[in-house]
Amino acid sequence: MNEALLEAHIVSNLIVAALLVGAALAFTAARRSVLWSRAGRELLRRRPIALVTILVFVMVALLDSVAWVGGGGTEDAIALEQSRPRSLIDRMFAPDFKEKSYSAPLADAEFYGGSKLEHPGTHLLGTDILGRDVLHLTLKGARVALLIGGLTSLIVIPLALLMGISAGYFGGRIDDIVFFVVSTLASIPSLLLLIALIMALGRGPVQVCIAMGVTGWVGFCRIVRGETFKLRELDYVQAARALGVSEIGIILRHILPNLMHLVVITFVLLFSGLVLSEAILSYLGIGIDGSWGQMIDQARDELARDPIIWWNLFAASTALFVLILSVNFVGDAVRDILDPKTLGGE
Amino acid sequence: MSVPVLRIDEVLTTFPGTDGRIPVVDRVSLEVAEGEVLALVGESGCGKSMTALSAMRLVPKPGRVDSGHIELCGRDVLGLSVNEMRAVRGRDAAMIFQEPMTSLNPVQTVGAQVVEAIRLHERISFEAARSRTLDLFEQVQIPDSEQRFDAYPHQLSGGLKQRVMIAMAVSMRPKLLIADEPTTALDVTIQAQIIELLRELQRELGTAILLITHDLGVVNELADRIAVMYAGRLIERGDRVDVLSNGAHPYTRGLLRSIPAHARRDQALSEIPGVVPSPREWPAGCRFSTRCDHVQERCHSEVPGVTTVAAGHTLHCFDVADEVAR
């Protein structure tokens, strides 16, 4: 168990490094292209707040993904805490930054019983039933949310593009096969399929993402197929063929780039949809540990108490809401900007 | 005459219909000699474009060339492998399409698209291809070629786009250029410029052109020889002057009569009654028999053979054959 934990945090560190390198490369590549650098500037001009918000969420998630064991502990740190990998976000909070049970935001005493807190007046968003700092938990939720949205999209989009383009472009038998798979998947209630897949694959975050990916690609695949069908007949595809471009060349240079705006729109809709549906899965008790959905799920009976315990629900749902709203804003703007027809003919 | 650049022999191109395959190009034979401009004339839906696409082996599925023989620059097109055919397209024979508005990829700069076309057939660096592209832009008279290189299609006018298409098509100095209605989508002044450009390029590069059009004005400007097509068949062919001034087939005469002319401005413009029947309604015998005003009994059942009117001027019509015999 301990060894697996070690593996996990090293893998996570490597992924962060890869993401940063990838982002840097993408940034330099985008700066060289007129189209993309102009799109980037335009996006910053139109949606600065949403963009910065997303960036903050991404930063938090990345900080929470860089973890190592030991070090940085205080004198009276708990030995167990020291032996576990802790992320940069964890290290912003003292290892013993805990109470015994609920406490309201910035309270001096426990919510029930009223005994004195260990760290009075410092829990900005209060503590949950186990006395954990809610702000800390909420920040950690960002990583889970982005993991769900990002990893699942990484499964859904390439899968849907591959299937949709081959079906739409080559037609015939391939189209029949793809469409059979699509229709079959579409005729099973997706929530039931999702639950069944999670039961079969296990309950880790990656497994949940795979399950959501397998159930989620169908709709986008249909869109891609239809669009490819249309693009295939367009004059510039015919012209490319008349110039001797190979089928693969046509797909890569003429079909795929003309599907990119769809990819962006789908990514945004998918992203918000996935983060939200994870909340539903958590509600059913099969979500990912540490997600905002789980926090909301736990808050279910807290809401029934008198006096009400609201900060847990408030923190998680606000974070969820702000992230989804920002993503939708940015996605909308990106779609407008990337559409070559609205680029403006200056 | 040397080896023809394009030789089409008895080509039959069909599409599947409800009962059997329906021909859209019905045993058409034609030749384009080196450096020659052959105009393929006819109304819409006569199979002109399909004939050209057959020559490039680009007939869209589920259509296919069923029989016949096609030779492009001395190579048997129908016998080539997919990869060999791909090498022929663009290098030996290139195509220009009707709609410059949609013939360029909207998300790539026009320069990048011409560079792509060049690098497809030649292993040269981007920089070398770029300078070649700028030369080509110069040659097709695109002003400010440096700036245009980085322009997206929507930033260019229709005429400029067609020039880019032409630049792309002639980038490999093909022996044959198939121009499918190259001026139809452009307005009149631009049409004249594009025709002028095609003529210059044809002279400079010695490229043969297969010009597909229904605009006899364009034909008069450019063509050396004319082939008239009706409902999937070639019905008359000959030198430009022969066909335009002595066109004898009733269909050709109908086409010529329907050109607005200054001399006949007091008379109503004549037209050929009816429309081209769709391929599944093509009549047996002479295809034009349903709309012809010289129709005879046998036109409905027999296909007229070749009649030679003058040297190199042939047609398929019983009525004209009778006249010549007399």
Interface residues (C-beta under 8 A of the other chain):
Chain A: V34 L35 G171 E233 L234 D235 Y236 Q238 A239 A240 R241 A242 L243 G244 V245 S246 G249 R253 H254 P257 N258 M260 P340 K341 L343 G345 E346
Chain B: M56 L58 P60 K61 R86 A87 V88 R89 G90 R91 A94 M95 F97 Q98 E99 T102 S103 L104 N105 P106 V107 Q108 T109 E116 A117 L120 H121 D150 Y152 H154 Q155 M165 M168 A169
